């Protein structure tokens, strides 16, 4: 079966214009809270702050405290902790720029009063997961304090697990110019398909892989993560001990410490049987090695690193396309659609260790595809010219395109290229002189083709395609 209508991301129940408008407005507000220790800019894949600007005496243990709500009047942070950063997650149906703006304005006012920097955040429109005219709001606050032990606090409709605090003084001793790198994101409406197939645990792998990819763009390696799970079905979070054990085990597999795990039953927010999962990752990078995009120059090459599938983006459109899939094919297709996000952290660290001088930027290809993510590492006056056909697009993307009659390239309504990664999980810009060696290293690592897919050249900041 095939849709007679040409489906696009814009026709899948997501208002892209409102989302983009909200992000522009948020950036201006966030800048009000930045302090001298911040070395990143709003809109990048992750935020970074100098560790030596934070450490004071024996206040060296990283403390995380999440807040679930919109009014900060009732929020009282622990006065013994030196709070320094906040990251927020805003998910709703529908998403309107005014509602996002009002929330971020309140958050910024609270942070300005407490001298806390908003270091990142995520906005998401979640049709099919969050009920109409509802919002899910989670704020993560990070500070430095004294050592704390692991404990579980029971909430009215859930629990908060806080792991043993992480001592940052040892990291600072090894690398005095270290920066803490942080990023917040969610797995989006991929949760709908995971709920349908009862593959909830795989979603934790998704958020961990996605988060590692975001901070890898700054050259950072993750050390800890805080997770939030919201559910409509209370039975999913009844067994606290087992849920915490499974989450900790998966975090360990990704080289991360579970800093906090908050789980809440919210039938008034979530559609029947639906869940939402988001996380905030913390990593480290030496400031001298941080990749901010300022090393990108004309004539450098773009190396494409393969994805494991769709990763965590475009699932609102996927679910619309699946309406045209027959039951037999649907079962097989779901296997491909639910492959977890590839963990790029070990590869990126090995790459930078061997070729750090020749790697000038890393772009994580997430929502918005190649056009909206590669541009985030490009300085003004440079464009990426990509060669369509220089890599083999995995069959899962072709199947979705045919079934949904989705245009390949539709910048206005968001076609395939503006929605999915199309088989490219990272784009790494490299110096031409070492490109062959980096390509061989990458192909040996992944046991897969890692083609040169384009070049950086002078022009209007953006991404263009040859062959379309």
Secondary structure as UniProt FT lines:
FT   HELIX           9..11
FT   TURN            12..13
FT   HELIX           16..31
FT   TURN            32..33
FT   TURN            36..37
FT   TURN            42..43
FT   STRAND          47..50
FT   HELIX           51..53
FT   TURN            57..58
FT   STRAND          61..68
FT   HELIX           72..74
FT   TURN            79..80
FT   STRAND          82..93
FT   HELIX           97..114
FT   STRAND          117..125
FT   TURN            127..129
FT   TURN            132..133
FT   STRAND          134..145
FT   STRAND          151..155
FT   TURN            156..157
FT   STRAND          158..162
FT   STRAND          166..167
FT   HELIX           169..174
FT   TURN            176..177
FT   STRAND          178..186
FT   TURN            188..189
FT   HELIX           190..197
FT   HELIX           200..216
FT   TURN            217..219
FT   STRAND          221..231
FT   HELIX           234..237
FT   HELIX           240..253
FT   TURN            254..255
FT   STRAND          257..265
FT   TURN            267..269
FT   TURN            272..273
FT   STRAND          275..286
FT   HELIX           287..289
FT   TURN            294..295
FT   TURN            298..299
FT   STRAND          301..306
FT   TURN            311..312
FT   HELIX           315..321
FT   HELIX           322..324
FT   HELIX           327..337
FT   HELIX           345..355
FT   TURN            356..358
FT   STRAND          359..364
FT   TURN            367..368
FT   HELIX           369..374
FT   HELIX           375..377
FT   TURN            380..381
FT   STRAND          382..387
FT   TURN            388..389
FT   HELIX           395..404
FT   TURN            411..414
FT   TURN            417..419
FT   TURN            422..423
FT   STRAND          424..430
FT   HELIX           432..434
FT   HELIX           435..446
FT   STRAND          452..458
FT   STRAND          462..466
//
